[in-house]
C-alpha cells in the first residue's frame, strides 16, 4: 500500500481487498436500472404514505453514489445520488440477510452502488426505497469533501470539477440546463430549416474575426496552422457552394485574456442564411433567444446580476452613432468630424487612443465601449458599426462609413454579433488590405489576406445574413452565473505552484 495515503484512504483500501477476498468485484460491471431519482419522485411523491402502501408498485432498480448514512443495529438509512438528485434508501437486516447487510454497513460515503427494492414513505413522509438487494459497483478510495460534502474553494471547484458536481446540486443544475439550452438552439434552427455542418478547427490563415490566435505546426504539411478564431470564412464558402442555410455549433479559440467574461476556449454558434440581411438576423436572433429562454426556464422574465431582464419585450434597435451622441453629445454621423477632432474628444475623457487607430470610426467604437455599452441593461441591438471595425460586413447604403452590422447587448455584455455579409470580392480585397495595414501598425488581431476565400467570392456568393452567438455567455445569462468558468465544465487554469 502507498504509505502517503491518509488513514481513511488506508481503511478504504483494506475494504477493497476484503471485497476481493470474498469474490466481489469492487468495480463491478453493468447494472440494469429501471428508474432514477427524478422519475421516482415524479411518480410517487404526490401519493400519501397510506396510498403508496396500498399501491401496486413495481420492484425498483436504481444506482448511484452513497452521500449519507445513519443508523445502528439492524436498520440503516442512506441517501443515494444519481444525475438527477438524491433519494433515500432504507436497509434492514431482515430484508437483506446477514451478508449483504454487512456489506451495506461497510460501504463508505462516495461508493457507487446498485440497489433493488420497493418504494415507501417514512413516518415523516420522505420517499424511500426499502432495499432487498445491494450491489457494490465502484469503491471510492478517497473520501468526499468535508463539511457535509460542501466544496467551497473556487479554484478547487474548477480544478476538480468532478467533486464540484458531486458536492453541489446547483452546479449540476447549471450543466443540465446548459445541455437543454444547446438542445433547444438546435431544435429551433432545425425548425427554421438550417443544416448543421462541421468545418475545420485548424486554419492555415487567421481570419473570420478580430482576435489573437493560438499557433501550431502541422508536421505532415510542414506549415503553420492556427486554431480557429471563427468558422466564418468556411461557412460562407458553403453559401458559394449552394447551401442556403448552414450553422455550426462548436469550439472556438482566441489566445487572449482570462476574465469572468472570457475563456480562451469557448463555444460559439455561427450561422449563415442566403438572401437574408442584417434585419433578418435581428428577427432570427430575437426569436431564437426568446424561444430558448421560454422553453428552458418556462418564463421570459429572468433575473441576472440582481436585475430583471425582460426577454419577452421587443428588443430595442439603436444606431451606434446615435447611442454615443445621446450619451456624450458628439455626432459621428456628421461627415465633417475628422479623426484628429474625434481623438482629442476621446483623450479629453481619459481614453488612450492606440497607434493603429486611423479613422473616426475607431474612436466611435472606443467611446461606445467605454461609456455606452456599460449602461445597457435590457436586450438592445446596437447596429451600424464603423467600416474600419467590420471588414466582413456590407457597407450601409445610407452612409458608406458605417456597415450593416449589429451586436446584441444585454446587461453590459455582447451576446451576438451579426451583419449583412460582404459578398463583393473587390471590396473584400480592399478591406483585407486595410487590415494588413493595421497589422503593420501593431494590431495583432487584424485579419490576414485570404486569397482562397477571395477566389471563392469571385465565383459568386449570394447576398446573406450571418450571425454569431456566444453560447457560454448565453448560458451565464439563463443560469444567473457571474463567471464564465461557472458554465464551462473544465475551464483553463494555471499550473499549481
C-alpha positions in Angstrom: 0.0 0.0 0.0 1.0 3.6 -0.6 2.3 5.0 2.7 1.4 8.6 1.7 -2.3 7.8 1.9 -4.3 9.1 4.8 -5.7 6.7 7.5 -9.1 7.0 5.9 -7.7 6.0 2.5 -5.9 3.1 4.0 -9.1 1.8 5.6 -10.9 2.1 2.2 -8.1 0.1 0.5 -8.5 -2.6 3.2 -12.2 -2.8 2.5 -11.5 -3.1 -1.2 -9.2 -6.1 -0.5 -11.8 -7.6 1.7 -14.4 -7.4 -1.1 -11.9 -9.1 -3.5 -11.3 -11.8 -0.9 -15.0 -12.6 -1.0 -15.1 -12.8 -4.8 -16.9 -9.5 -5.1 -15.7 -7.1 -7.8 -15.1 -3.7 -6.2 -15.5 -2.1 -9.6 -18.5 -4.1 -10.9 -20.0 -4.2 -14.4 -23.3 -3.5 -16.0 -26.3 -2.8 -13.6 -29.7 -2.9 -15.1 -31.8 0.1 -13.9 -35.5 0.8 -14.4 -35.7 4.1 -12.5 -33.9 7.2 -11.4 -34.4 9.6 -8.5 -36.4 12.1 -10.6 -38.8 9.6 -12.1 -39.5 8.1 -8.7 -40.2 11.4 -7.2 -42.5 12.4 -10.1 -44.4 9.1 -9.8 -44.7 8.6 -6.1 -44.2 11.9 -4.1 -47.7 13.1 -4.8 -49.1 9.9 -3.0 -49.7 9.8 0.7 -47.9 7.2 2.9 -51.1 5.2 3.0 -51.8 5.5 -0.7 -48.3 4.4 -1.5 -48.6 1.4 0.8 -51.7 0.2 -1.0 -50.5 0.9 -4.5 -49.3 -2.0 -6.7 -45.7 -0.7 -7.3 -43.0 -2.5 -9.2 -39.6 -3.6 -8.0 -37.2 -0.7 -8.3 -33.6 -1.0 -9.5 -31.6 2.2 -9.2 -27.9 3.1 -8.9 -25.8 6.0 -7.6 -23.3 7.4 -5.1 -23.8 7.0 -1.3 -23.9 10.5 0.1 -25.1 10.0 3.7 -25.6 7.0 6.1 -27.1 6.9 9.5 -28.5 4.2 11.8 -27.3 1.5 14.1 -28.1 -2.1 14.8 -30.4 -3.9 12.4 -31.5 -1.0 10.3 -29.9 1.9 8.5 -30.9 4.8 6.2 -28.7 6.3 3.4 -29.1 8.7 0.6 -28.2 7.7 -3.0 -27.3 10.4 -5.6 -27.7 9.9 -9.3 -27.6 12.5 -12.1 -31.0 14.0 -11.2 -30.6 14.3 -7.4 -30.8 12.2 -4.2 -33.3 9.7 -2.9 -33.3 7.9 0.5 -32.8 4.2 0.8 -33.7 2.0 3.8 -31.7 -1.2 4.6 -32.8 -3.8 7.2 -31.0 -6.9 8.2 -34.3 -8.9 7.8 -34.6 -7.8 4.2 -31.0 -8.1 3.0 -29.7 -11.0 5.1 -26.6 -11.0 7.2 -24.0 -11.0 4.3 -25.5 -8.2 2.2 -26.4 -6.1 5.3 -22.8 -6.4 6.4 -21.5 -5.2 3.1 -24.0 -2.3 3.2 -22.7 -1.3 6.7 -19.1 -1.4 5.4 -19.9 0.8 2.4 -18.3 4.2 2.6 -19.7 7.6 1.6 -18.8 8.1 -2.0 -19.1 4.5 -3.0 -21.2 3.8 -6.1 -23.7 1.1 -5.5 -26.8 -0.5 -7.1 -29.9 -1.4 -5.1 -33.2 -3.2 -5.6 -36.3 -2.7 -3.6 -39.8 -1.2 -3.2 -40.9 2.4 -2.7 -42.4 3.5 0.6 -42.7 6.7 2.7 -41.2 7.1 6.2 -43.1 8.3 9.2 -42.1 11.9 8.3 -43.3 11.4 4.7 -39.9 11.1 2.9 -40.0 8.9 -0.2 -37.7 6.0 0.3 -36.6 2.7 -1.3 -36.7 -0.2 1.1 -34.0 -2.3 -0.4 -33.9 -6.1 -0.8 -30.6 -6.4 -2.7 -27.4 -4.4 -2.6 -24.5 -4.5 -5.2 -21.1 -2.7 -4.8 -20.3 -1.1 -8.2 -17.3 1.2 -7.6 -15.3 1.6 -4.4 -14.3 5.2 -3.7 -10.7 5.1 -2.4 -10.8 8.8 -1.4 -13.4 10.5 0.8 -15.7 13.2 -0.4 -15.1 16.8 0.6 -15.7 17.6 4.3 -18.5 19.8 5.8 -21.4 17.7 4.6 -19.7 17.3 1.2 -19.6 21.1 0.6 -16.9 22.2 -1.8 -16.3 26.0 -1.3 -12.8 26.8 -2.6 -13.4 28.3 -6.0 -10.1 27.1 -7.5 -10.5 23.6 -6.2 -14.0 23.5 -7.7 -12.7 24.3 -11.2 -9.7 22.1 -11.0 -11.7 19.1 -9.7 -15.0 19.7 -11.4 -16.0 16.1 -10.7 -16.0 16.8 -7.0 -17.9 20.1 -7.6 -20.6 18.1 -9.5 -20.8 15.6 -6.7 -20.9 18.2 -3.9 -23.1 20.9 -5.4 -26.5 20.3 -6.8 -26.8 23.8 -8.1 -23.6 23.2 -10.2 -25.1 20.0 -11.7 -28.3 22.0 -12.5 -26.2 24.6 -14.4 -24.8 22.0 -16.7 -28.1 20.1 -17.1 -29.6 23.4 -18.1 -26.6 24.1 -20.5 -27.4 20.9 -22.3 -31.0 21.8 -22.6 -30.1 25.3 -23.9 -27.9 23.8 -26.7 -30.6 21.3 -27.5 -33.3 24.0 -27.8 -31.0 26.0 -30.1 -30.6 23.0 -32.4 -34.3 22.3 -32.3 -35.1 26.0 -33.2 -32.7 26.1 -36.1 -33.9 22.7 -37.4 -37.4 24.2 -37.3 -36.1 27.1 -39.4 -34.6 24.5 -41.9 -30.9 25.2 -41.1 -28.4 22.5 -41.8 -25.7 21.7 -39.2 -22.2 21.3 -40.6 -18.7 20.8 -39.4 -15.8 23.0 -40.7 -12.0 22.8 -39.9 -10.7 23.8 -36.5 -7.1 24.1 -37.8 -6.9 27.0 -40.2 -3.9 27.9 -42.4 -4.8 31.6 -42.3 -6.1 33.8 -39.5 -9.5 35.2 -40.4 -13.2 35.5 -39.7 -12.9 37.7 -36.7 -10.6 40.2 -35.0 -8.7 38.2 -32.4 -5.2 36.8 -31.5 -4.9 33.1 -32.5 -3.2 30.1 -31.0 -0.5 28.9 -33.4 0.7 25.4 -34.0 2.7 23.5 -36.6 1.4 20.8 -39.0 4.2 18.2 -39.2 2.9 16.4 -42.3 2.4 19.5 -44.3 5.4 21.4 -42.7 3.5 24.6 -42.3 2.0 26.7 -39.6 -1.7 26.4 -38.6 -3.9 28.3 -36.3 -6.8 27.1 -34.0 -9.8 28.8 -35.5 -10.9 32.2 -34.1 -14.2 31.8 -36.0 -15.6 29.4 -38.6 -17.0 32.2 -40.7 -15.0 32.1 -43.9 -15.5 28.3 -44.3 -19.2 28.6 -43.7 -19.5 31.3 -46.3 -17.7 29.1 -48.8 -20.7 26.7 -48.3 -23.0 29.5 -49.4 -20.9 29.8 -52.6 -21.3 26.1 -53.0 -25.1 26.3 -53.0 -26.2 25.6 -49.4 -28.6 28.3 -48.3 -29.0 27.9 -44.5 -26.0 26.5 -42.6 -24.8 26.6 -39.0 -22.0 25.3 -36.8 -22.1 25.0 -33.0 -18.6 24.2 -31.7 -15.4 25.2 -30.0 -13.5 28.4 -31.0 -10.2 29.6 -29.7 -8.8 33.0 -29.0 -5.4 33.5 -27.4 -6.5 36.3 -25.2 -7.0 37.1 -21.5 -9.0 35.1 -18.9 -11.7 37.0 -17.1 -15.2 36.5 -15.7 -16.4 37.1 -19.3 -13.7 35.4 -21.3 -12.1 31.9 -21.7 -9.6 31.3 -24.4 -11.6 28.2 -25.5 -15.3 28.7 -25.8 -18.4 27.6 -27.6 -19.9 29.6 -30.4 -22.9 29.3 -32.7 -22.3 30.7 -36.2 -25.0 30.6 -38.9 -25.5 32.0 -42.4 -28.6 32.4 -44.4 -28.5 33.2 -48.2 -30.7 36.0 -49.5 -31.1 37.5 -46.0 -29.6 40.6 -44.3 -28.9 42.3 -41.0 -32.6 42.8 -40.3 -33.3 39.1 -41.0 -30.6 38.2 -38.4 -32.1 40.6 -35.8 -35.5 38.9 -36.2 -34.0 35.4 -36.1 -31.8 36.2 -33.1 -34.7 37.7 -31.1 -37.0 34.8 -31.9 -34.3 32.2 -31.1 -33.3 33.7 -27.7 -36.9 34.2 -26.7 -37.9 30.7 -27.7 -34.9 29.1 -25.9 -35.5 31.1 -22.8 -39.2 30.3 -22.6 -38.6 26.6 -23.3 -35.8 26.2 -20.8 -37.0 28.4 -18.0 -40.7 28.5 -18.5 -40.7 32.3 -18.5 -39.3 35.2 -20.5 -38.7 37.3 -17.3 -35.3 36.4 -15.9 -33.1 37.6 -13.1 -29.5 38.2 -13.9 -26.9 40.0 -11.8 -29.7 41.2 -9.5 -31.5 42.8 -12.4 -34.8 41.8 -14.1 -34.2 41.2 -17.8 -37.3 41.0 -20.0 -36.5 38.7 -22.9 -40.2 38.8 -23.9 -40.2 42.5 -24.7 -39.3 43.7 -28.3 -35.6 44.2 -28.4 -34.6 47.9 -28.9 -32.7 48.8 -32.1 -30.3 51.7 -32.0 -27.6 53.0 -34.3 -24.2 53.1 -32.6 -23.6 56.7 -33.6 -26.9 57.8 -32.2 -26.3 55.9 -28.9 -22.9 57.7 -28.5 -24.4 61.1 -29.4 -27.2 60.7 -26.8 -24.7 59.9 -24.1 -21.7 62.2 -25.0 -23.1 64.8 -27.4 -20.8 64.1 -30.3 -22.3 63.3 -33.7 -20.3 60.7 -35.7 -22.9 60.9 -38.4 -21.5 64.3 -39.2 -19.2 63.8 -42.2 -17.1 66.8 -41.2 -16.0 65.1 -38.0 -12.4 64.1 -38.6 -10.1 61.6 -36.9 -8.0 64.3 -35.0 -11.0 66.0 -33.6 -12.6 62.7 -32.5 -9.3 61.5 -31.0 -9.0 64.7 -28.9 -12.5 64.3 -27.7 -11.7 60.8 -26.5 -8.4 61.8 -24.9 -10.2 64.6 -23.0 -12.3 61.9 -21.4 -9.4 60.0 -20.2 -9.2 57.4 -23.0 -6.0 56.3 -24.7 -6.0 56.2 -28.5 -3.9 53.2 -29.8 -1.4 53.9 -32.6 -3.2 51.6 -35.1 -6.4 53.7 -35.0 -6.7 55.5 -38.3 -10.2 56.8 -38.7 -13.1 58.4 -36.7 -14.8 55.0 -36.7 -12.2 53.6 -34.4 -12.9 56.5 -31.9 -16.6 56.0 -32.2 -16.3 52.3 -31.1 -13.9 53.2 -28.3 -16.3 55.8 -26.9 -19.2 53.3 -27.3 -17.4 50.5 -25.5 -16.2 52.9 -22.7 -19.3 54.9 -22.0 -22.4 53.5 -23.7 -22.3 49.7 -23.6 -21.7 49.6 -19.8 -25.1 51.3 -19.3 -27.3 49.0 -21.4 -29.4 46.6 -19.4 -32.4 45.4 -21.5 -31.9 43.5 -24.7 -30.7 46.0 -27.3 -29.5 45.7 -30.9 -26.7 48.2 -31.4 -26.2 48.4 -35.2 -24.2 50.4 -37.8 -20.7 49.7 -36.7 -17.9 51.6 -38.5 -16.4 50.1 -41.6 -12.9 50.2 -40.0 -14.0 47.6 -37.5 -16.2 45.5 -39.8 -14.0 44.0 -42.6 -16.5 41.3 -43.5 -19.8 43.3 -43.4 -21.6 45.2 -46.1 -21.4 49.0 -46.1 -24.6 50.8 -45.3 -26.4 52.1 -48.3 -27.3 55.2 -46.3 -23.7 56.0 -45.3 -20.7 54.0 -46.5 -18.7 54.9 -43.4 -20.9 52.5 -41.5 -21.9 48.9 -42.0 -25.0 46.7 -41.8 -23.7 45.1 -38.6 -25.2 44.7 -35.1 -24.3 43.5 -31.7 -26.9 42.3 -29.2 -26.2 43.7 -25.8 -27.8 42.6 -22.6 -26.7 43.9 -19.2 -23.5 45.4 -20.5 -22.3 42.3 -22.4 -22.3 41.4 -26.1 -24.2 38.2 -26.7 -24.4 38.1 -30.5 -22.7 39.7 -33.5 -24.2 39.7 -37.0 -24.3 41.5 -40.3 -25.2 41.6 -43.9 -22.4 39.7 -45.3 -20.0 41.4 -47.7 -20.1 39.4 -51.0 -18.3 41.9 -53.3 -14.8 40.3 -53.8 -13.3 43.6 -54.9 -14.5 45.5 -51.8 -13.5 42.5 -49.7 -9.9 42.6 -51.0 -9.7 46.3 -50.1 -10.9 45.6 -46.6 -8.3 42.8 -46.2 -5.6 45.2 -47.4 -6.7 47.8 -44.8 -6.4 45.0 -42.2 -2.9 44.3 -43.3 -2.1 48.0 -42.8 -3.4 47.8 -39.3 -1.3 44.7 -38.6 1.7 46.7 -39.8 0.8 49.4 -37.3 0.7 46.9 -34.4 -2.9 45.5 -34.4 -2.2 41.8 -33.8 -5.9 41.0 -34.0 -6.3 42.2 -37.6 -7.3 39.6 -40.3 -4.8 38.3 -42.8 -5.3 38.2 -46.6 -7.2 35.0 -47.5 -6.7 34.5 -51.3 -8.6 31.3 -51.4 -11.7 32.9 -49.8 -11.4 35.8 -52.2 -11.3 33.4 -55.1 -14.5 31.7 -53.7 -16.2 35.1 -53.6 -15.3 35.7 -57.2 -17.4 32.7 -58.1 -20.4 34.4 -56.7 -21.8 34.3 -53.1 -25.5 35.3 -52.7 -26.5 38.2 -50.5 -26.6 36.7 -47.0 -27.0 37.4 -43.3 -24.6 35.9 -40.8 -24.8 35.6 -37.0 -22.5 34.6 -34.2 -23.7 33.8 -30.7 -21.5 33.2 -27.6 -23.1 30.1 -26.1 -21.2 30.3 -22.8 -22.4 33.8 -22.2 -26.0 32.9 -23.1 -25.8 30.0 -20.5 -24.4 32.5 -18.0 -27.5 34.7 -18.6 -30.0 31.9 -18.3 -28.5 30.4 -15.2 -27.6 33.7 -13.4 -23.9 32.8 -13.4 -21.5 35.7 -12.9 -18.4 34.0 -14.2 -17.9 32.1 -17.5 -16.0 29.5 -15.5 -19.2 28.5 -13.8 -20.7 27.4 -17.1 -17.6 25.7 -18.6 -17.1 22.2 -17.3 -13.3 22.4 -17.4 -12.0 26.0 -17.6 -8.4 26.7 -18.2 -6.3 27.0 -15.0 -2.7 27.9 -14.3 -0.4 25.1 -13.2 -0.3 24.6 -9.5 2.8 26.2 -7.9 
